[in-house]
């Protein structure tokens, strides 16, 4: 099966091994950012330790995120992406969404 990423009105589909690796890197990057904010997993390895062991990425959380960003860019360049059925050139790929507002866990719940 050929790997590809398909963006449409119903969401995004990562099909094939290379596309799933892109998704895995994106998820790992998000996990490192959450760990840096203080959110910890209850069991298993931390995202930072997975990045060290499986990708050889060392450094603090910010440095690891930078290195994973570079890996994501390399991986996305290898996988064709479609937007509403049309193939998009690698130079026209949209930026991945970023979390722009930190979560304030000390705030009182609203409502």
N, C-alpha and C positions, 0 to 999 in steps of 0.2 A: 504494500500500500504506500502510495506517495504521501509524504508529510505535507501539510499545508495548514494555514490559519485562515479561517473564514469569519469575517465580521459581517453581521447583518442586523436587521431590526430586532430579531429575537435574541441576540447575544453574540458571543464569540465561541467558535468551536476550534479546538486544537486537535487535529487529526494526524496520527502517525507518530513514530518515535521521536523524530527531531522536533516536532511541534510541541509534544508533551514535555520535552526537555526545556523548551523556552518557558512553558507554563511553570515548570518546577523551579526554574531560576527566579521567575517573577515572584512566586510564592515564598521562596527562601529569602529574597530581599525584603519582602513585607514582614516576614517573621523576625528578621534581624532588627528592623526598625521598631517593631513592637517590643522586643526584648530590651532594646535601648530605652524605651519608655517605662520599663519596669514590669511588663507583663511576662510572666514565666509559665512555661508548660508544666503540667503536674507530673509527667513522667516522660521518659525517653530523653533523647539528646536535644540540646539546644540547637537553634538554627545556626548560631555562630560556630558550634563544634562541627556540625554537618558541613558547613562551608570550608572549614579547615581540613577536615578529613577527606572529603570527596573532591574538592576543587583546589586544595592547597592555598586557600585564601587566608592570609593572616592579617593581623592588625586589629585596631579597635573597630567598633561597629561602623563608624563613618567610613573608615578606609575599606572595610569589607563591602559596604554598599557600593562604593565607587568601583571596586573591582568586579562586583557582580553586574553592575550596569554595563561595563565593558563586555562581559561575557554574554549578556542579553543582546547587546547590539550585534555581536559576532554571530550568535545563534539565529537571530531574526533575519540577518542577511542571507542565511543559507536556506530559509524556509519561505516558499511563496505565500503571499498574503492576498486574500481577496476581500473586497469591500462591495457588498451587494452584488456579488457575482463577477465583478470586474477585477482582473489582476492588477495589483498596485506595484509599481517599481520600488525597489528598496530605498531610493532617494526620496520617495514620496510617502514613506511610512509615517503614520501619525505617532506622536509621542505617547507613551503609556501613561495612563492616569496616575497622578501622585496624590497621596494623602496630604492635604494642605493645612488642615487644622488639627493640632494635637488634641487628643482626648483628655478631658479634665476629669479624672476619676474622683477628685475630692469635692466636686460640685454636687449640690443637692439635686435630686431628681425633680424634673419639672412635671407639672400636671397634677 
